[in-house]
């Protein structure tokens, strides 16, 4: 009897498409990984049926695009889907294929999802509700409110099937994806509730597409095996997105008439093939659904489900199961495969295959006619560790910023084996910037607490990344592809990544003045911290986030604070009026004197040290120290001097394309120093730094880029935690805010809409609402602005 491998060889030699698709596409692991990213992580997958989760706390696990997912029914009876990994370190949470969280497990705590490795626990809405040793070592960098499971797009439709999309922003809605081909079945599927009565799965040692070719042949022969053999199957239609529908009308009297599905005629049959590997077959008394999931280049999992009407009595159900098993049991399915292999008749029609592979090529952004050319040079196995095909070249990063470190991290995680060198002018290990105006500023420890480091020292050695601090780059020589350092050393690069960030603006009249500070680097924060020990009063020029966060830190230390803002309100460039009012009231309640709509006429000094300011209305304010927080400018001098294109002839951000390439083919720019040509404004945030770093790494490694998220930002001031997602269109008269009460005491959020479209959400002390808001914006869901103020209204259930 031929083996599966024999069958693959038969397919290769006899399939009619073998002369126009190179067979490497069936076995190459690199291409298989790309297919998972471009196809399976972007389509709607019918993972299971709602009847398989009959009760609250029931769950099933599955896999999409080699990502583990979990589907569960929450206490409110709603079904959700999440990534089945602990966000702490990516550990698999639930290994059982199905079950209920009402059961006590080894760690106890029924009704919660528990990571057995870390003992972190999550509720049925994905919120992190318990962290072991939460008080020991996480400090201000961690809150379980921010550690929830990633919620996936999930809809129940077309007969009660649960459809999941890994992409938060699907390129097509579920209705548009399968509505047209499934229209032939919706009357039968949606007339009465359905129930799964049969399930089995098998793992096959074959490639996903070869399995599809075999399945197409099986489906085309299917009609010859049922009912009246004189009836010829009729292929009804090919649909958009690679879907196809076939059907026929047979004769009644086959003993199944009484059990025919609602709105189906006796003997009527329809088969719907959904790209890339899902089949709905409704024949008389039973619905059979098969889903095929690729597990690797040459391994697939096939799941079979048989469904009947939930209202069946015992006699009807028994008859329906018998009818189903005549065709769809594991034995008959396996027998069909063997028979095909024995006869060698495994070649489906080329028209059917071309329809399928046209869609495959579209998702992979390749024309099927060109697949043999595109794949002919692809290796059949991944490059070995010793290969120099993509290794051995030098990548140099200028700037140990959030963006620079994130880029280096992503390069190593993507398999880069060449040299990575990071050059930074600052001394000491690169640190996180957000704590500089908050926790770091008021830390009592004289030494730098390692918790504030971006990466520990061991990480650089483990990742084979060379970090050179106190290293100042003087010039970029693009022709020689080298950097000239301050001491005269030259550093060669094959690819250069500029992650130099931005530098704070300083008022010229305060330049060089003692006790006058800007805040951007750890050295700035340490200098401010040292002065705070003896200061009793401070003046802050600038009512942006940096100024307000420093003001809150000063008040915690008992320092009297005056904040001066020239605009008519604080946060005039970055936040909604509602958020500005909330924070104004908060700072006033803590004793901060806020002055808005007024400028600084003079900065006064005494023997070279700051002593006070004179405002434009003549008011004089005295203070022991001055903080200038009036914004930043991109640190692009090196690039501009080298002739790399920037916003203006005299500087500004480095202009880059969507792959983060600058105007020079060997130079990329990321983080605050870069601005994509298609962007309407620059976004200065940790999120932007991490995202652009990941994009640059995917560009150099030629792998799928990361999913672009909606911009997010946070700020801690006193006991208020602001979490903002989206960009508030400040100054846009068509934008308005709706206030939503918090889901917990002290929480509140402001939802910004342009007409009916959600554009941004600012949330205080309400992480659950923030997670919902982020999901809305990531998924392009706009809740009803007329209902958002109602705390019982769920923004996600649209």
N, C-alpha and C positions, 0 to 999 in steps of 0.2 A: 504494500500500500504506500503511495507517495507520502512523503513528509511535508510539513509546512514549508520547509526550505525548498523542497523539490517544486512545490506549487509556486513559490516566488520565482524560481527560474523559469517555469512554464509561462508565467505571466510575462516575464521579461522578453521571452522569445516569441510569444504569440499575440500579445495584446496589440490591437490596431494602432495604439498611440505610441508604440515603442519607437517608431521612426520619427517622431517629432517632439518627444520629451526625453531628455537625457536621464538614464536610469539612476544616476547619482542622487537625484532628488529623493530617492526612496531610502537611502541609507546614510547620508552624510549627517553627522551629529551637529555640526555647526549650522547647517541649513535647518535642521529640525528645531534647534533652539530659536532661530529667527522666525520660523513658522509659529512657534508658540507665542512669541511676542506680538507678531503682526496680525495673526489671525485669531488664535484661540483666546487671547486676552482682550479682544475687541468685539466679540460677537455675543449674541444672546444664547445661553445654553440651558436646555430644559434639564435641570439637575435631578428633579424628583417630582412626585405628585403630592398635593396637599394631604391626601388621605394617608400618606405614610408618616404624617405628623399629626395624629388625631387629637392629641391632648396637649395643653400647655406644658412646657418644659421638655417636650419630645424633641429629638434632634436627629439629623443624619449628617454624615461627612461625605465629602466628594473632592474632586480635583478638577481644576480648570487651568490650562496653561502651565502645568507643573506646579501650581500653587494649591495648597491645601485650604479648603473652605469648610465651613460648618453652617448648616441651615437649621434653624430652630423656631419653635413656636413659643412666643413669650407669654407671660401671665395674662396679658390682655387679649390673647388669642391671635395676635398679629404675627406673621412670619417674617423673619429677618435672615440675612446671610452675612457672614463675617469671614475675614481671613482666619483660618484655624491655627494661628500662631500667637504666642505671647509677645506683646510689643517690647518686652524687656530685652530679650536676646534672641527672638525669633524661634523659640522652642515650640514644638508641636504641642497643642493643648489637649486635644481629644483624639484618641486613636481608634476608638470603637466605630464601626460603620454606622451604627444607629443605637439609640437608647433613650433614656430620659434623665434629666437632671433632678428629678424628684428622689433619685436613689442617693443614699449616702455612699461616698467613695472613701478611698484610703485616708484622705485628708479630712473626711467629714464634710460638713457644709453642703447638704443637698440644696437644690434651687440655685446653685451658682456654678459657673464654668470655672474650673480650677486648673491652673498650670501646675502639674505635679512636680516639675523641676524646681520652680521658684516659689510655689504656694501663693502666687498672685491669684486673685479671684475677680470674676466679672459677672455682672448680672445679665439678664436675658436681653437687655438693650445694649450690651457691649460695654457698659461703663465699668471701669475698674473700681471695685468697692473695698478691696483689702489688699494690702501689701505687707508682707512679712518684713520686719525690721525697718518699717517706714521711717522711724525716728532716728535711725542709726546710719548716718553717712550721706544721705541724699541732700540734706540741707535745703537751701533755696533753689537748687537746680531741678528739683523733682517735686511733682505733685501727682498723686494718683488720679486727680481730676483730669489730667492730660494724657493718661496712659490707657485709654479705652481701646477696644478692638476696632479695627478698620471695618466700617460697615460698607457692604457692597450693594450695588443696584440690584433690586430684587422685585419681581412682579409676579402675581398669580393670575394667569389668563389662559384662555383656550382650553377649556375642560378641566381647569384646576391644576394645571401644571405650574411648577415653580421655576421661573426663568431668572437666571443670574447673569450679570455682565460685570466683568472685572474692571472695566473702564468706567471711571466716575462720570465721564462725559461721553456717552456712547455716540458714535457717528450717525447712528440711526435708531429711532425708537423701536420698541418691541412690536408695536402695531405695524409700523412700516417694514420691519424686518420679516415677519412671517404672516402678517394679516392676509395678504393676497393668496398665497398657496393654501393656507389653512381655512380659507373661506369655504371650501367645499366640505369641510368637516364641522364647522362651528355649530351648525344647526343640530347635528347629532351629539356633539360633545357638550354643548352648553344647555341642552334642554333639561337634563337631569344631572344631579351630582354623580360623579364617577368614583370608583374605588379600585385600588390595585389589589388583585387577587393572586398574582403570580410574579415572582421576581427571581432572576438568577443572573449571574455574571460569569464571564470567563476572560482569562488573560491569553492573548494570542501572540505568538512570536512572529509577527509580521509587521510590515510598515503600514502606517495609517492609510496612505493613499492606495497601496496595493490591496488592502482590506476593502477599501471603498470600491475598487474595480471589481473585486470578487462579489461584493454585496449587490452592486448594480446588476450583474449577471443573474444573481439569485433572484432579485426582484423581477427581472424581465421574464424569467422562467416561472415565476410564482403562479401566475394565472393558469398555466398549463397543468398545475398540480391540484387545482381546486375546481369544484363544481363541474360544469359541462365542458369537456375538453374541446368541444367544437367552437367554443366562444373564443374569439381572438382578442387579446388585450389591446386596448387603445391608449396610446400615449397622449394625454390631453394637452399638456402645455409645459413649456419651460418658463420660469419666472425670474424676476430680478433677484440678485444676490445669490445666484447659483442654485436656487430651489427648483424642484420639478414635481409635477403631479401626474400620475397615471391612474387609469380607472377603466371599469367595464361594467356592463349590465348583463348579468347572467339570468338563468332560469330559476324560478322559485321551486319549492318542493324538495329542498335538500335537508329538510328536517330542522332547519334553524329559523324558519320564518317567524315563529312566535317570539323569538328572542332578538329579532332584528333591532338595531339601535334606533332610537327615536329619529324620525324624519329621514330614515333611510328605507329604500325599497328592498324587498326580499331579493337576495342575490346580488345586490349592488355592492361594489367594492371600490375603495379609493386607497391609493398609496401615495403618500407625500414624502419626498426626499428633501430634507432641509440641509443645505450646506452648513458645515463641511461633512457631517456624519450623523445625522439624526433622522430616523424614519418613523412615520406615523402610518400604520396600516389598519384600516377599519374594514373588516370583512364580516358581514352578517352580524354575528352575535358577539364579537369580541374586538376590542381595540388592542393592538400590539404596538409598543413603542420601544425602539432600540436606540441607544446612544453609544457612540464610540468615542473613547477618550485616549489620545496618544500619551503613552507613558515614557516613550523614548523613541529613538530613530527606528527601532525594529521591535516595538512592543506596544500593543494596544489593549485596552480593557473595553469589553463590550458588555453593556447592561441591557437586559430584556425585561420588559414589564408587560403584563397582561392586565387589562382593565375591563370591568363590567359596570353595570348600574348599581349604585349604592342601595337602591330600593329592592334589589333582588331578594326573593325568598330562597330558602335552602335548595329547593328543587331546581329553580331557575339558575342559581349560581353553579350548582353541580354540572348542569348541562352546558352552561357557558364555558366552564373550565375545560370540559372534555372537548368541545369544539375548538377552543384555543389551542389545546395541547396537541391536536392532530397536526398542526402546522408549526407551532412556535415553541414546542418544548425543547429542552437542551438536546434531546436525542434526534428529533427530526431536523433541527437546525444543523447539528453536527453532521448528520447523514447527508444533507444536501451538499455540504462543503466537500465531503469525501467523494460523493458521486461526481461532482464537477471535476475534481482532481483526477479521478479515474478515467473519465472520458476525454480529458484535455480540453473540453469545451468551456473555456473560461473567459472568452473575449466578448464583452458587451459591445453594443453599437458605438461607433466612433462619435456619432452625434451626441449621445448622452455624455460621453467622456469629455468631449470638447466643451460642452456647456459647463461641466463641473470644473475643468481645469482653466477655463477662461476666468471664472470667478476666483479660483486659487491664485492665478497670476495677477489679478487685479489687486487683491489684498497684499500680495508680496511685491506689488509695484513692478511686475515684470510681465511682458507679453508672453503667452504660452509658446508662440512660435520662436521666441528667443531663449527659451529655457535651456536648450541644449548648449547654446553659446555661453549663457551666464553661468551655468554650472559645470561646464566641461573642465574648468581649471580648479574646481573646488576639491580640496582633499577629502578622501573618504573617511579619514579619521582626524581628530583634533591634532594640531601641531604638538610635537613632543616638547618636553621641557628644555631640551638641548637645541631645539630649532631656532634659527636666527631669522626666520621669515618675517616676524613682526617684533623681534626683540633686538636689543643691542644698541638702540638709539637713545639719545640723551634728551630728557625733558627737564627744563629748568623753569621753576616757578618763582616769580618775583613777588614776594609778599606772603608771610605766614599768617594770613587772615583766615576768617571763617571760610571764605571761598577757596583760598589756596589749599588749606588742609583738606577740605571736602573733596576738592579735585583729586589730590594725591590718593586719598582713601578710595575713591571710586575707581581710579586707574588700577590700583592693586586688586581690588575686588573683581574687576573685569578681566584679570589675568595678565596685565602688563608686566613684562619681565625685564624691561630696560631700566635705565638709570633715571631716578627722580631726585632732583636737588631743589631744595627750597631755600631761597635767600631772603633774609629779613633784617632790616636795619635796627630793630629793637633788640634789647638784651633780655635774656631769660626765655623760658618756654612760652610759646604762643598761648594767649589766654582768651577766654570768652569775653566779649565786649559788653553784653547786656548787664552783667553784675557790677561793672565798673562804677555805675552811678547808683547802685543799690547795695547789695550785700557786701561786695568787696570794699566799698567806700567806708562802711561802718564796722568792718571786721577789726577786732582788737588784736589779732595775731600780727606780730611784727614780720614774721616770715609769710611768704605767699602760700596760701592754703592750696594744696594740689587739686582740691575740688574745683577750682576756677580754671584749671588748665584745659585747653581744647583737647589735648592728648597727653598722656603720661610719657615720660622719657622712653620707657621700654617700647612703646608703640612704634616709634621711629626706627628702632633697631629691628624689631620684629618684622616690620614691613619693608625693611631695606630702603629706607628713605633718608637721604642726607639733609639734615637741617643745619643751616649755618646762620646763626644770629650775629648781631653787631656787624653786619655785612652790608655796606652801602654801595649800591650800583650807581655808577656815574654816567654810563653811556651804553646805548644799544647799537651795535654795529651789525646792521642787517646783511650787508654784503659778505662779511666774514662769518656771520651767524655766531657772534660772541658778545659777551657782556664785559665791560671794563669796570673793575671794582675800584674802590677808593684808594687801595694800596697798590694799584697798578696791575693786579692779577687779571688775567682774562679767563672767562669761563665760557666754554663752547656749548652751543645748544643745537639740537636738530629741530626741536619744537620749543617755542617760548610761550609761557602762559603768564600774562600780567595780572596779578591779583593784588595790586598795591592799594586798593581801597580809596578812601577819601581823607582829606585833611580838614580840620575845623577852621572856620574863618575867625580871625582875631581882629578886634577893633584896632586900627592903627595907633590910636592915642593910648592904648593900653599895652602895646608891644614892648616887651622887655621890662615891664613894671613888676616890682616885687608884689607878691600876694594877689596877682591877677592870673587867672588860670583858664585854660580850655580843657576839655575832657574828651580824649579819644583813645589814648593808649594807657596801659597799666602804669607807666611812669607818671602820667598826669594824675591818675587816681591816687597814687602813693603820695605825691606832692600835696594834693588837696587834703588827704587824710592826715598828713603830718601837721598841716596848718590848723585843721579842725580842732586839734587837741587844746589849742590855746585861744581859739576864736570865740567870740560871744555873739557876733553878728556878721551877716553876709548879704551881699547884693548879687542877684542873678539877673543878667540881661538876656532876655529871650524866654518866651513862654511856650517853648516846644517841649517834646517829651524829655529830652536831656535835662533842661532847666527844671522841669517839674519833679522829675525823679530825684535830682540832687536836692531840691528844696525839701522833699519828704525825708530824705536821709539826714539833712541838717536838722530838721525839727526833731527827729528821733534822738539826736544828740543834744537837744536843748538850745540850738543856735537860732537866734532871731533872724528871720528871712524876709527880704523884700524882692519881689519878682517884677521886672519891668518889661513890658511887651508893647512894641510900637503899633501892632495891629489892634483892631477894636475888640479882639477877644484872644484868649490863649488858643493854641493849636489851630490857628487860622488856616494853615496850609494843609493839614493832614487829618483833621477830625471833623465830625459833624458838630453843629451848634449844640445839640443835645448832650453830646459827650463833653464838650467844653464847659457847659453849664454845670454838669455833674461834678467835674473835677474842680471847677472854681469853688463850688460850695464845699467840697471836701477839703481843699487847702485852706479856705477861710476858717473852717471849723477847727483846723489844727494850728491856727494862729499865723498863717502866712499872709503877708500884705501884698495883694496883687494889684498892680497898676497897669491898665491897658489903655491903648489909644494915646500913648504919650512916648516921646523919644528922649534920648540922652543927649544933652547939649555939651556936657564936659565931664571928663573923668579926672577926678582930683587925686593928688598924691602928696605925700609928706616924706621928704628925703628919699625919693625914689620908690616909696612903697604906697600902694593903693590906700586911700583914706575915705573916698566917697564919690558920689556922682551928683551932678546938677542936671535936673530934668528940664525939658523945653518949656514947662510952665513956671520955671523958677524955683521949684522945690529942690531942696538939698537933702540928700540921704547919706548918712555915714555908715561905714562898715569896716570890719577887720579884713575881709577878703572879698574878691570879685570873681564870679564865674561868668564867662562869656559863652553863651549857647545860642548862636545865631545861624546855625547851619554849617554845612560842609561843602567842599568843592572836590571833584575827582582828582586823584593824584596821578595825573597823566603826563607830567612833564617829560619823563623819559621817552614815552611813546611819541609825543609831539615833536620832540627834538630829533627823533629818528625818522620823521617823515610819515609816521603812521597816522591815518586819518582820525581826527577828533572833531568834536562838535563845531569848534571855531578855530580860526587860524592861530589863536593864542592859547588854545587848550580846550577845556571841557572834557566830557566823557569820551572814551575811545569808542568809536562806532564799530559795531560788530553785526554779523548776520545771525540767522536763527541757529547756526551751529557754533556760535561764539568766535568765529574767525574774524580777525581785524582785516584791514585793507591789504595786509601782507599775508601770503599763503602759509607762512610758518609761525605766525604769531596769533595767539588767541588772547582774549581779555575776558575776565569774569568778575562778578561781584559789583561793588559800588563804583568801580572805575569804568565799567562797561555800560553801554547803552545800545540795545538792539535798534537797528534802523527803522524797524516797523513799529517800535513802541512809541506811545504818545508822551510818556513821562518816565522818569527814573524812579525805581523803587529801592529804597535803602533799608534793608532788613536782613536778618539772619536767613530767613526763608529764601530770599533772592540769592544770597551768597551760596547757599547749599545747592539750590536748583541750577544756577548757571555753572557751578563747578561740575555737577553731574552731567549736564549737557555737553560741556567741553570734553569730559572724559569719554562719553559715548561717541563723540565725534572722532577722537583720535583712535579709539578702539573699534570703530565701525560696528557698533552694536546699537540696538534699538534705544532711542533716547528715553529719558524718564517721562512719566506722565506729568504734564504740567498742571500744577495745582493753582487754585486761586491764592493770590498773595495773602499772607497772614502776618500778624504782628502782636506783640504783647507788651504790657507795661505794668510794673508793680509800684504802687504808691500808697504808703501806709498799709492798711489792711485791705485795700482795694486791688483786685487783680483784673486788669483790662485785657481781654482777648478780642482782637479785631480781625475780621476776614473780609477781603475785598478792598477796593479803593474807593473812599468816599469822594465823589466829584464835588469838591469844595467850590463854591461860587456858582454852581449850576442851579439856576432858579427853578428848574423843573424837578429837582430832587427834593424829597421831603422825608422826614423820619416818623416812624410809628414806634411808640414805646410798648414794650412787652414786659409784664411783671416776671420776676425770676421764678424758677422752679424750686428754689430754696430761699430761705429767709435772707434778706439783704441783697438778693440778686436783681438785676435789671438789664435790659438790652434795648438797643436802638437800631431799628431796621430801616435802612435807607432804600427808597424806591424811586425810580424814574418812571412815572405813570404806574403801570402794574408790574414793572420788571424790578426784581431785587438786584441791587448793585453792591451793597456792603452791609455788614452787621457788626456792631460794637457791643460787647457783652462784659458786664461787671459781675464778678463773683457768682457765675452760673455756668460751670463747664459743660453741663449737659446741653444747655441751650446753644452754647458755642459749637459743640460737635454737630448739632442739628443744622445750625446756620452754615457751617463749613460744608456739610454734605449737600445742602441746597445749592450753594454757589458752585461747588465742584461738579455737581450733576446738572447744572443749568436749570434748576427747579425754582420757580418763583411762586411762593405761597401767596394766598389772597391777602393783600394789605388791609382789607376791611375786617379780616378775622384774626390777624396776627396778634392783636392785643389781648385776645382771649387765651388764657393760659391752658385751657382744655383743648385748644385747636393744635393739631400736629402739623407743623410746616412740611414734613416729609411725605405725608400721606396724600399725595395729589393724584 
